[in-house]
Amino acid sequence: MAFNFKVKLPTPDEIKIELPLSPQMVASKTANDIELRKIFTGESDKFVFVIGPCSAHDEKAVMEYVNRLAKIQEQVKDKIMLVPRIYTNKPRTVGTGYKGMLHQPDPTKSSNIVEGLKAIRRLHLNVIGGTGLAVADEMLYPENYEYLSDLLSYVAVGARSVENQMHRLTISGLEIPAGMKNPTSGDVGIMLNSVQAAQADHVFSYAGYEVETTGNPLAHTIMRGAVTVHGNAVPNYHFEDLMILAETYEKRKLINPACVVDANHANSNKKYNQQPRIVLEVLQSRNYSPIIKKLVKGVMVESFLIEGNQAEPCTYGQSITDPCIGWETTEKLILDCAAIL
């Protein structure tokens, strides 16, 4: 048999008992969930920034980053809600490379999933407890959501996962905003199929149980650009792309039509320093069109303390996966956007 069962993992309940939320964290999480819900249902005009490092590989650097974000949040709180992306598991295109803190709590050492589960929960707890901000993570492994279900205020499903049945059904049981990215082909229909599935009720097998869900009305789209069969990037954040999405949403008659624009990945052709320009263009489109303003609820930005990336964790505060904009650019972008909104 090819599988080598190394060690039985602790259950989500066991991890939650070992690393619980404080009453203050519960209150912060509840308030953030309410505010995000209002944004995605249109009750609030605030704009969301899901922003942070490509992967959260260093707790100390991440905490410094989010504490800086918290100070800016105070300056822009009337117009912008900052949601740090604490991405603790990373999809790898060809399966190799750093797979995130879940796999390697210390990126210089070998994999340790048990310690990884504790490390990712501890990091999310520290962000909420230390800043009061909402936290976001990517749903790469649907059953692992239960280890963080009481912590996350936002979840994203990646371009390579969005067609997966288990991801769609799991999202249908969440009560928080969940973004479904367009697949790498850029097919808007497939993305909206995922939203439609996530908004519906289902009965399925999950975490050793037969479960029933009631559907997630906060499931929405994320435009992240496309890649052609020849490997060329095709952006989909322009005015025309967003108008087509709005029209397609209208035909589908889905609940709470909403979109977040991913400013990196294929939209920037992975040229990370183009992200500020892309975000500002999206805001310009929103200001020009009431339809787009109603549709686009926020943006995703990859950002860290030091711009760019590195192959090994040598430089403090710099990404070890995709390159990110640095802190000075991040701060200026947020403040510029607040002045425009």
N, C-alpha and C positions, 0 to 999 in steps of 0.2 A: 504494500500500500504506500502511495506517495506521501500521504500526510503523516507528519510526526507530531502527535499531540503533546506539546511541551509542558504546559501548565494550565490548569483550569482558572479562568478569569474570575475575579470577584463580581458579584452581581451589581447592577446599578444601585439597588437599595443599600447594599453593604458599603459602597463607595460614598453614597450620600450621607449615611450615618457617620462615617469616618470624617467626612469633610462637609459639614452642614452650612447652610446659610444662617446668618444672624438675622434678628428681627429687622434691623436697619437695611440689610440687603434685600429682604423680602419686600419691604416698603419701596425701596428704589426700583426694584424689578417691576412691581405692580404699577408704579407711576409711569415708568418708561413704556410698558406695554400699552397702557391706556393712551399715552401720547402718540405712539407709533400707529396704533389702530385708527386714531382720529385722522392722522395724515393720510393713511391709505384708503380710508372711506370718504375722504374729502371734507370732513368736518373741520380740519385744520389746514391752513395754507402754508404751514412750515415746510421747508425743503430738507430732505434727508441726505446726509453724507455718510455712506458706509465706507469708512476710510481706515487705512492702516497697512501694516507690512504684508507682503505677499504671503509669508508664512511666519508665524510667531515662534521663533526658534530659541529665543533668549528672554527669559522672564524679566530679568533686570532691565534690559533695554526696552522691552514692551511696556513695562510699568513707567519708565521715564517718559516714553512717548505718550501714553494715555494720560498721564498727569499733565503734560503740556496741553493735550487736547482739552482736558477739563477746564483749564484756564481760559482757552479760547471760547469754549462753549458758553461761559458766562457772558462773554462779550457779544455773542451772536444769538443768544437763546430765544429772542423774539422772532427770528426768521429761520434759523437753521437748527436741526437736531443732528448732532454728531453721534454716530454709532461706530465705535472702533471695531474693525474686523480683526478678531482674534482667531485666525485660521490655524487650527492645530492638526489638521490632516490634509495632505496635499496629493492630488492625483498626478501621476507621472505618465507622460505620453507613451513611453516605451517601457514603463515599469521599473526603471532604475533611478537611483538618486535618492535624495532626502525626502522621506514621505511624511514628515511632520513630527511634531512633538508627541503625538499619540504613539508613534513607532519608536522614536528616539528622544526621550526627554533631555538627553545630552547628545547633541548632534555629533560629538567627537567619539561617542561610544557606540556599541552595538545595540540592536533593538531590544526593548524591554517593554512589552505592552502593558503589563500590570502596573509598573511605575509610570508608564505613559498616561494611563487612564487617570491616575492620581494627579499627575503633573498638569494635565489639561484642565481638570476640574479646579485645582488649586489656583491656576492662572486666572481663569474666569472669575472665581470668587474674589481674588485680589483686585481685579479690575473694578468689579462692581463695588466692593467694599471700600476701595481706595479712592474712587472717583465719583461713584453714583451714576456713571454712564451706563447705557444699554450696551450689550455685547452681541456680536454676530459671529457665526462660524459657518463653514461649508458643510453640508450633509454629504459626505463621501460614503459613509457606511451607515445605512438607515438605523440598524439596531443600536448603534452606539449613541444615538440621540438621547436615549433614556439616561445616560450618564450625566447629561447636561440639560435635561428637559426643564428643570426648575431655574435655570440660569439664563438661557438664551432668549433674546428678544427679537432676533432676526436670523433667518436661515436662508442660505443660497444653495441651489442645486446646479451643479456645473453642466457645461455644454455636453460632456460625454456621459453624464448620468441622467439627463433630462428625459430620455426615452425609456428609461428603466421603470418597469412596473412597480417594483417595491419602493422606489423613491417617490413616485407619484402617489401611491396609496398611503405611505407614511405621512407625507405632507398633509393629506386629507384629515389626519387626526390632530394636527397642530392648531393652536389658537393664536399664533403669532404670524406676522408677515413672512411669507416664504417666496423668494424670487426664483423663477424657473428660467434659466438662460436659454437663448436660442442655441440649437445644436451647431456644431462647427460648420455645417453646410449653410447655415443662415436661414433655414426653412422656418418662416413665421408660423406656418400651419402646425408643424410639429410642436413648437413652443406653446402655442395656444391649446393644442390637444392636451399638453401636460397641465396647463392651468385648469382646463375644463375638468380633467380627471381629478386633480387635487381639490377642486371645489365641490366635488360630488361625494356622497356617502358610500362607504364600502364595508364589506366583510371579508377578512383575509387572515392569514397566519402571520403572527408577529411576536417575536421574543418568546416563543414557546406557548403562545395562546392563540385561540380564535378571538379576534377583536372586531369591533364594529366602530366605524367612525362616522361623524356627521358632516364632514366636508369642511374645508378651510376657505372662507370667503375672502381671506386676505392673501391668497395665492395670486401672484402677479408675474409679469414678464421682466426679463433682464436682457437688454440689447447689448451684445458683446462683440458684434462684428462676425464675419464669416471667413472661411478659408476655401478657396477653389480647389478643384481636383489637382491643380498644378502647384498648390501651395501658396498662392497669392492671397494676401489679406484684402477683404472687402468690407469697409466700414458700414455701419447701419445706424449711425447717430444723427445723420443730417436731417434737415427739416422734412424733406420728402419721405424719408424712411419712417419718421415718427408719424406723419400724416397717414401713411399707408397702414401703419399699425393701429392707429386710432379708428380708421375705417373698418379694418378687419375685426377689431374688438366689437364695434357696433353691430356687425353682421352676426357675430357669435352670440350676442346678448349675454355675455358673462357678467358676473357680479363684480362690482368695484373695479372697473377697468383701470389698470395702473401699470406703470413702467418705471424701471430704474435703468439708467444708461451706465454701462461699464466703460469707463474712459480708457482702459488699457486693453490688453489682449489684442484681438484682431482689429478693434476699432482704432488703435494707435499703431498697428503693425508692430506691437511690442517696443515701440519707441517711447519709453516711459516719460520723457520730458515733453511729449505732446499732450499729456493729460490735462494740464491747465487750459490750453487752447480749446480742447474738445469740450471740457466742462463749460467754458464761457460761451461756446457756440450753442450748446444745449440751452443755456439760460437765455440767450438771444432768441432762440426759436420759441421758447416759452413766453417771452415777453411780446413776441410778434403775434402768436396765435393762441387765443383762448382755449382752443381744442387741445393743443399740445401742453399748455399750462395745466389743464385739468388732468391730462394723462400722465405726464412725467412727474413722479413724486420725489425723485432723487437721483444721485449718481454714486458710482463706486470708483474709488481712487486707491491706487497702490502707493503707499507713502511710508517712509520710515525716518529715522533720525539722520542718516547719511544717505545721499543719493546713490543710485546705481545698485550693483550687486557684487557678490564675491563667490568664489567656488568653495572656500572653506571659511568657517567662522573665526576669522582673525580680527576684522575691524568691528568694533563695538557699534551696534545700532545700524548695521548695514545688512540688507537682505542676502540670504544664501540660496534663494530661488529666483524668481523674476525680479528685474531691477525696479526700483521705486524712486519717486521724487523725494528730495530731502526735506528737512524740517522748515527751512526758511521759505522754500517754494510753497510748502503746504500751508503755512501760516498766512502767507500773502494770498493764496488762492481762496482760502475760506473767508478772509476779510473782504477781498474783492467781490466775492459772490454775495456776501451779506449786504454790500453797498448797492448791488444790482437788484436784488430780490425786493 
